[in-house]
Amino acid sequence: MKILFRKFHKFSEKNLFFLTIFSLSVAPLFISETTYAWGGRGHSTICEAASFLVKEKGLKKFLQNRPHIMGHLCNIPDTQWKNTPEMKTLGDPTHYIDPEIIGYTPKTIPTDFAKIEKEFTGKNSDVDKSEKIFSIPRQLGSVYWRVDQFMRRLNDLKPEFAKAKPPQNNQEAQNMELPYNKATYDFMINAGVMGHFVGDIAMPYHDTSDHDGWETGHGGIH
């Protein structure tokens, strides 16, 4: 009897061990959990990845040592800027575009923003015929042109780099008054912040008036 009990006890311990391992491995598959495909991590990942995808060798070498900085800058429009009421009011529409309100799609919308303002300001929205379009920047959104703005700011730095002398030693490299270092600082800020809006364009719900999925039966998906 004692021998049988010892065998059963040993068998039970072994089974209990494997049952515990199995449970811990499989249990997460049956637990409902909220996941997020966007937000801070998404934006940071875009800018970090972009640091390694640059084609120009010198710039690529420079950015590959700074992906964490670019990832941080990529989130500035959703963090520091949104904590300022004025920046939030003026800045929120720069994160999206709702082309349907003027009868276009993301592929067909004109690129001339001034022309869009002139043609559609004062007209009724194509999404809600009872709604007047009183402000193209605020109602349509301007994320495409926001990216273009930062791209032009980056291009405007070319003359600064052309005439500035790179640091010759460690002391100069740490001197933020050096014109070359100032231009480099401005480049990183503009490139990193631009990356945020490039990321917004890549998010489908930033390119439609149905930005939270309610019209397609997926309310709250954003």
C-alpha positions in Angstrom: 0.0 0.0 0.0 2.8 2.4 0.9 4.6 1.5 -2.3 1.5 2.3 -4.3 1.0 5.6 -2.5 4.6 6.7 -3.2 4.2 5.8 -6.9 0.9 7.7 -7.1 2.3 10.7 -5.2 5.3 10.8 -7.5 3.1 10.5 -10.6 0.8 13.3 -9.3 3.7 15.7 -8.7 5.0 15.2 -12.2 1.6 15.7 -13.7 1.0 18.8 -11.6 4.3 20.3 -12.8 3.4 19.8 -16.4 -0.2 20.9 -15.9 1.1 24.2 -14.3 3.5 24.9 -17.2 0.8 24.1 -19.7 -1.7 26.4 -18.0 0.8 29.3 -17.8 1.5 28.9 -21.5 -2.0 28.6 -22.8 -4.0 30.9 -20.3 -3.0 34.2 -22.0 -4.7 33.0 -25.2 -8.1 33.0 -23.4 -7.7 36.3 -21.5 -9.3 39.4 -23.1 -6.8 42.2 -23.2 -6.9 45.7 -24.6 -4.2 46.3 -27.1 -3.1 49.5 -28.8 -1.7 49.6 -32.4 -1.0 53.3 -32.3 0.0 56.1 -29.8 3.4 56.9 -28.4 5.0 53.6 -29.2 3.8 53.7 -32.8 5.1 57.1 -33.4 8.4 56.4 -31.7 8.9 53.2 -33.8 8.4 55.1 -37.0 11.1 57.7 -36.3 13.5 55.1 -34.8 13.1 52.9 -37.9 13.5 55.9 -40.2 16.9 56.6 -38.7 18.1 53.3 -40.1 16.5 53.7 -43.5 18.2 56.9 -44.6 20.0 56.5 -47.9 22.7 59.2 -47.6 25.7 57.6 -45.9 26.7 60.6 -43.7 23.3 61.3 -42.5 22.5 57.7 -41.9 25.6 57.2 -39.8 24.6 60.3 -37.8 21.0 59.2 -37.2 21.8 55.6 -36.4 23.4 56.7 -33.2 20.3 58.8 -32.2 17.2 56.7 -32.8 16.0 57.2 -29.2 16.2 61.0 -29.6 14.3 60.9 -32.9 11.7 58.6 -31.3 11.2 61.2 -28.5 10.9 64.1 -30.9 8.3 62.1 -32.9 6.0 62.3 -29.9 6.3 66.0 -29.1 3.1 67.0 -31.0 1.1 64.6 -28.9 2.8 65.4 -25.6 4.3 68.8 -24.9 2.3 70.6 -27.6 -1.1 69.2 -26.5 -0.5 70.5 -23.0 -0.7 74.1 -24.3 -4.4 75.1 -24.9 -3.5 77.4 -27.9 -1.3 74.8 -29.5 -3.9 72.1 -29.0 -6.7 74.3 -30.6 -4.6 75.3 -33.6 -2.6 72.1 -33.8 -5.1 69.3 -33.5 -6.4 69.7 -37.1 -2.9 69.4 -38.4 -2.8 65.7 -37.4 -5.5 64.6 -39.9 -7.4 65.3 -43.1 -11.1 64.6 -43.8 -11.3 64.8 -47.6 -14.9 63.5 -47.8 -16.2 66.8 -46.5 -15.3 68.4 -49.8 -16.1 65.4 -51.9 -12.6 63.9 -52.4 -10.6 60.9 -51.3 -7.0 60.8 -50.0 -5.9 59.9 -53.5 -7.8 62.6 -55.4 -7.6 65.6 -53.1 -5.9 68.6 -54.7 -2.5 69.7 -53.3 -3.1 73.4 -53.6 -4.3 74.3 -50.1 -5.0 78.0 -51.0 -7.2 76.8 -53.9 -9.1 74.5 -51.7 -9.8 77.3 -49.2 -11.0 79.6 -51.9 -13.3 77.0 -53.6 -14.9 75.3 -50.6 -15.0 77.9 -47.7 -18.7 78.8 -47.2 -20.1 75.7 -48.9 -21.9 72.8 -47.3 -20.0 69.7 -46.2 -20.5 66.7 -48.4 -20.6 64.5 -45.2 -23.2 66.6 -43.4 -25.2 68.8 -45.8 -26.5 70.9 -42.9 -23.0 71.9 -41.9 -21.3 74.9 -43.4 -17.5 74.8 -44.0 -16.4 78.0 -42.2 -12.7 77.0 -41.8 -10.8 74.6 -44.2 -7.8 74.3 -41.8 -9.9 73.3 -38.9 -12.6 71.2 -40.6 -10.8 69.6 -43.4 -7.5 69.2 -41.5 -4.0 69.8 -43.0 -1.7 66.9 -42.2 -0.4 66.6 -45.7 0.6 70.3 -45.7 2.0 70.0 -42.2 4.5 67.4 -43.5 5.3 69.7 -46.4 5.9 72.6 -44.1 8.6 70.7 -42.1 10.1 69.4 -45.3 10.5 72.9 -46.6 12.0 73.9 -43.2 14.6 71.1 -43.6 15.4 72.2 -47.1 15.9 75.8 -45.9 18.8 74.6 -43.7 20.9 73.6 -46.7 22.6 77.0 -47.0 23.3 77.0 -43.3 25.1 73.7 -43.5 26.9 74.8 -46.7 28.6 77.8 -45.1 29.0 76.4 -41.5 32.3 74.7 -40.5 31.9 71.4 -38.8 33.3 71.1 -35.2 37.1 70.3 -35.3 37.4 68.9 -31.7 35.3 67.7 -28.8 35.1 71.2 -27.3 33.6 72.6 -30.5 31.3 69.6 -30.7 29.8 70.6 -27.3 29.5 74.3 -28.2 25.8 75.0 -29.0 26.7 78.5 -30.2 28.6 77.0 -33.2 26.6 77.7 -36.4 27.0 74.1 -37.5 25.7 72.8 -34.2 22.8 75.1 -34.3 21.9 74.0 -37.8 22.2 70.3 -36.7 19.9 71.0 -33.7 17.3 72.6 -36.0 17.6 69.7 -38.4 16.9 67.1 -35.7 13.9 69.0 -34.3 12.3 69.5 -37.7 13.0 66.0 -38.9 11.8 64.4 -35.7 8.6 66.4 -35.4 7.9 65.9 -39.1 8.0 62.1 -38.5 5.0 62.4 -36.2 2.8 63.8 -39.0 4.2 61.2 -41.5 3.0 58.6 -39.0 -0.4 60.2 -38.7 -0.8 60.0 -42.5 0.0 56.3 -42.3 -2.8 55.7 -39.8 -6.0 55.1 -41.9 -8.3 56.7 -39.4 -6.4 60.0 -39.7 -7.4 60.2 -43.4 -11.2 60.0 -43.1 -14.0 61.8 -41.4 -15.1 58.5 -39.9 -12.0 58.7 -37.7 -13.4 56.4 -34.9 -15.1 53.8 -37.1 -18.7 54.5 -36.0 -20.1 54.7 -39.6 -18.7 51.3 -40.5 -19.8 49.5 -37.3 -16.4 49.6 -35.6 -17.1 52.5 -33.1 -14.2 53.2 -30.8 -11.6 51.5 -33.0 -9.3 54.6 -33.0 
